[in-house]
Amino acid sequence: MVVGAAVKPFQAMLFAANEPEKSKPWYAIGIDIEKCIGCGSCARACKAENDVPKEPFFFRSWVEQYTIKNDGTLAVQSPNGGIDSFVQTVPEAEIFKSFFVPKMCNHCAKSPCVQVCPVGATYESPEGIVLVDEKYCIGCRYCIQACPYGCRYLHPEKQTADKCTLCYHRLKKGLNPACFDVCPTGARIYGDLHDMNSPLHKFLKEHSTQVLKPQLNTGSKLFYNGLSSEVR
Amino acid sequence: MEHLYEMLKQVDGYIYPNEIELHWGILIVIYPYITGLVAGAFILASLERVFKIKVLRPTYHLALLTALAFLIVAILPLVSHLGHPFRAYEIMTTPHLQSAMAIFGFVYLWYLMVVLLLEIWFDYRRDLVLWAEQSTGLKRRLYKILTLGVTDLSPKTIAWDEKLGFIITVVGIPSAFLLHGYVGFIFGSIKANPWWSSVLMPVIFLLSAMVSGIAMVMFLYMIVSKFRKVKIDMACLDEIGKFLFMVLILDFTLESLDQVHRIYEAEESFEILHMLVNGKLYITLFIMQGLVGTIIPLLILGFFRIHLPKEKIRKPLYLLTGLMVLVGVFFMRWNVVIGGQLFSKSFLGFTNFKLGMIGAEGYLMAIFWLVLPFCILSFFLWLVPPWKKHAEAELSE
């Protein structure tokens, strides 16, 4: 018992996971790939709402088009993050199936980016949202290296790490994140994992969901319905 | 941002849209290279001091001063690479202890202040006092300041200098291991990146650090002797060559094990890494790191174990071997840092890296950071020359 008590704080120092506060909502996201039509509205709205640089190298949210050909090979594209929508480059006769995958921060519960930030500028809000304090970030880019999903970039003007905040500023006002509001097919859903009556719980109950790269055990809170094994 | 549009055209396959730009460039290649030289040079010095390998005596002080000169510079490319260099102090004031990088400031300061500076000071204190007495002008003032006012030359105090210096060297060995093993951990602990994520990474970094540090001291010893027009101590050089051979074998074995393990397990990332090493890293990995930096030096040093040719042949071959090993380890750092960012974490494509000439991340700046430690070392050799120290020691005896 004594050894256990001594080891626990050491483990807490190494292991990147905080217990969620029961008194606060604990947000997670659901995306229904079967509903996404690749219109790119989410990526457009995200750039407009969050002043994300317009150049095609900086995205908090983007859409990928996966095309599996008849011969089993894969073609993936995301021109300008899908903002300008998509033009299929694979001839129709060669297509086995094609689908769109919207991407954004997974707001991981055991977040590698939070773990590696040397100054604690990247942190997890009490609601489970991974945020960056741009006044504190030193711009070392370790978090960008640590994110397995490519969700971070270095803001070219601010020279600090930048990423999806799940529109935290809107959530705090009782509004939905911009990308959720503009989705014409309702492919996106978010909600409180603590609230068993939330629409997110209904989504998780009714669909067979999967997270990206589950083998990395990042505690991703972005759940996809209809995720093919080809998607990474 | 024009260079990014240019890079966009060079993308091969699919990469996440945020992955066009490589976030760690040449400065982050230099940082582990320089810290490796520090750790390696220090470990070579400790062989003489702690493990009593007396034949290495001619390189002892040179190795320590080399370690110090490189350690002073080690932090500079790292800080200049930051988006906000003036916030670098936050790593010390509010470290986030879950981060491997957060410990850097403490490891660095420990190594600089507690290990290297103290060891060198205890080792040189008597000489500084004597030199202060014998010199005039600015040099005299400098020596006086460096004694920190401790001018007692009684045998008892000098014996304490020796004792404390020894203890610090003993502490310094695990510190050197910590310093560079830790740098390897920064990369090895990133599970998002299969090229980096390896439990062997800290050990590989440490061994390659020792290889580079030993090669650097060997190279510098020969160059400094040439400048001073003194005869090279061949027994010392042969001994360094022997250690270099030994550590190089270990390094090569572990790096090979790492690759064999990757190939045999052939995880999800295998295809993309296979394309990486046979494509974008072919020259830097197989030719520069493998052939130039490892195989040829191993053959030369191995040959010397079987047959020791004449001094006239050995000397240029040692010089060449040292240089080749130094080049090889530089490319090892390149292959880790740059190589690890060339492929997408989607494992579906590659981005490109073009090393520019000017700017903080250009190769001119990189050359500056690599030349600066030699300038600092030259200053040290002028101020506290190890060979004069020997003469003083002999005089006082």
Interface residues (C-beta under 8 A of the other chain):
Chain A: M13 L14 A16 E55 P56 F57 F58 F59 W62 E64 L74 A75 V76 Q77 S78 N80 G81 K103 P112 V114 Q115 V116 C117 P118 V119 G120 A121 Y136 C137 I138 G139 C140 R141 Y142 I144 Q145 A146 C147 P148 Y149 G150 C151 R152 Y153 L154 P156 K158 Q159 T160 Q215 L216 R232
Chain B: M1 L4 L8 Y14 I15 Y16 P17 N18 E19 I20 E21 H23 W24 H81 L82 G83 H84 P85 R87 A88 E90 I91 T94 P95 H96 L97 Q98 S99 A100 M101 A102 F104 I186 S189 I190 K191 A192 N193 E268 Q341 S344 K345 S346 F347 L348
